[in-house]
């Protein structure tokens, strides 16, 4: 198991403004509704729904919103969302995977394709970049959960595969199939995590300078602003100096 700094990878977990909070809640609600439709509308008997509700609570989503999203799954007037994965390349040859939940496949495909083309990227075929990523479970804890050594020890005991710690928190990785078991074990020693989800983890990262990074970040931000897009993953890294240039 390896533990190393996550500082060189820009993560879009943090920095969400209050203005974007309603959009975050909307995407969380959509995931809850889909999870409830795919199984029973009870978190106790639906693992995906349980994770969706847990992640919503971690983002301080009101209980009424969560309950409304679950009830929407059983209503005849609710939308039928479809899970779609898009893949493509951004500036500098960076590979991207975009996960969407949509009630209109044509609209979403058009928007995603347009966003790629307007920001120095190109949408590819299914599986054109997925082979560069691993499907794994990510369990995230804020820094207050403990120092790197404490989290590393807890992760090893829980059966995790890797831990990446930085000043903001700890990302713990495990096999996709063991995500629920590892999460439950970690909760006993570290408390409730901020998020538990299946992600696409890059096998290797592509170095990107500040100029290409600026265009890449615009591409990613625009994709994430789309109501239909749930998650965006990219295999890039930037030096501290170039990250500072972007921030200035």
N, C-alpha and C positions, 0 to 999 in steps of 0.2 A: 504494500500500500504506500502511496506517495502523498506527501503533503507539500504544496508549493503555493506561491503567491498568485492571486487571481487579478492583480492590478493591471496587467497588460491587456486584459480582455474587457472591453467596455460592455457592461451588462445593463440591460434596460429594466432591471428590477426596481431601481431606485429613481428618485427625482421626478416622480409623477406630481404634477401640480394639482391644486384643488380643482382647477377648471377641468382637468382630465379625469377627475374622480368618477363622475357620472358615467363616462365612457367605460372605465374599468369595471364599474358595477354592472353595466349592461352586458359586457362580455362574460363576467362571472355568472350572471343570471342565465345567459344563453347556455353556458356549459351545464349549469344545474338542471335546466329544463331538458336538455338532451339526455343527460345521465338518468334523470327520472323516467324519461320515455323509454329508454333502452332496457330498463329493469323495473323493479318495484319502486314506488315513490317513497321509500322508507330508507334513510341512510343506514340503519342498523342491518339491513339485508341487501344493500346495494353498495359495493365497494367504490365504484366510480362516483356515485352520488355522495358518498361519505367524504371522499377526497375533495369533491367540488364544494361541498358545504364548509369543510374545514378551511379551505383556501379562501373562501368568501369571508368567513369570520376573521381570518388573519388580516384581511384588508379592511376590517371594521365595517363590513356590509351589514346594514340593519337586519334584524331577524325578520321583520315584516317583508322585506324584499326577498329574502331567502325562501320564506314560506310561499310567497306569491309565485316565485319561479317554479317551485315544486308543483303547486296546484295547477299552474299553466300547462304542465305536461299531460294532465288528465282531461283538460278541457278540449272540446271539439273545435273551438275557434283558434287554438294555438297553431303557430307555424310549424311546418315539418322541416327541420333543419337537416342538412346533409353535410357530412364531414368530407372535406376535400383537401388534398395536399398538393401544393404547387412547388416546383423546383426551378432554379435558374442560377444565373451568374450576375454578380454586381461588378463595380469598378475594381480593377486590379485582379480579376479572375477569382474573386471571392465567391464561394458557393453559398446559396441561401435555400432554406426550406421554409415554406410559408404554410401554416395550418389555418384552415378556415372552417367556420360553421355558417352555412348559408341556406336561405330559402329561395335563392335564385342563382343557379349555377352560372348562367350566362352573364349576369351583372357582375358577379364576383370575378369571374375569369377575365372579363374585359377590364375591370378596374386594376387587377393585379398586373396584367400584361402592360397596360398603359403606364403604371407606376414604374415598372422595370425599365421600359423603353425611354421614359423621360428622365431617368436618373442614371444613365450610363450602364444599364444592365440589359439582360435578355432572358426571357422566360424559356425554359427548356421542357423536355418531355419528362413524364413520370419516371423516376429512378435514374435521371440523368446526373444527379449529385448525391442521392441518398446513400450510395455506397461509400461516401467519404465521412459518414456519420454513423454513430452507434445509437441504437434505441435503448436508453437506460432510464432508471429512476433517479430523480434529483430531489433530495430532501434538504431544504434550506433553513438555517437558523441564523438569527441576528447575532451580533457579537456578544450581546449580554448573556447568551447561553453558556459561555465559558471561554477559556483561552484555547489556543490551537491544540495543546497537548490533551486537555480534557476531552475535547470533541473527538480528536483522533482516537483516543482510548475507547470512548463510547462507540464510535463507528466500527472499530475492529471487533469489539464484543458483539455488536449487532449484526455483523456479517456483511458490512459494506465493502466496496471495492476501492474507493478513493475518496479523499477529502481535499478540497481546495479552500484555504482560509485566507482572508485579507482583513483590512481594518473594519469593513462593514459587516462581515459575517462569515458563515461557513456553508459551503455547498458540499453535500455528502452524496456520493454516487454509488449506485448498486445496480444489480441486474433488474431488468424490467419485470421479470417474473417474481422477483423477491421483494419488490418495492413495499408492499403492504406489511410484510413480516419485519423487514428492517425498520420501517417507520414506527411500527408498534414497539419494537425493542428500544429504539432511540427515545421514544416518548417517556419511557419509564426512567431513563437516566438524565435526559436533558429537558424534558417538558415538551409541550406542544410546539411543533415546528411552525415557521411562518408559511411554508408551502410544501406540498408533496405532489409531484407530478412526473409524468413520463415526458422526456425531452429527447431531442436529437443532439447528441454530444459530438463535436468534431473530433475526428481522429488526429488531425494535424491542422495547424493554423497557418494562414497565408499572411506574411508581413504586408502592412499597408501604411503608406506615408500620410502626412497630414492632408495633402491636396486630395488624394483619392479617398481618404478617410472622410473628408467633409461631404463628398458626394455620396459615399456609401451610407453615412449616417442619415442623410436626407432621404435616401431610398428606404432604409429601415424604418425611420420615423413615419414616413408617409404610409408605408404598409401597415404599421401598427395603429395608425389613426383610422384606418378603414374599419367600419363597424363589423364587417364579416370576418376579419382576420383576428384569430385568437392568439397565435404565437408566431414569432419569426426567429429563426436560428441562422447563424452565419459563422464561417470558419476563418476568422481573421484575428490579428493581434496588432497592436500599435505600441511604439516605444513611449515611455513617459513623456519625453520631449514633444513628440507629435500630439499626444493627448492633451498636453498643456496648450499647444497651439490651437487646437480645436476649441478648448474651453475659453480661450481669451477672445 
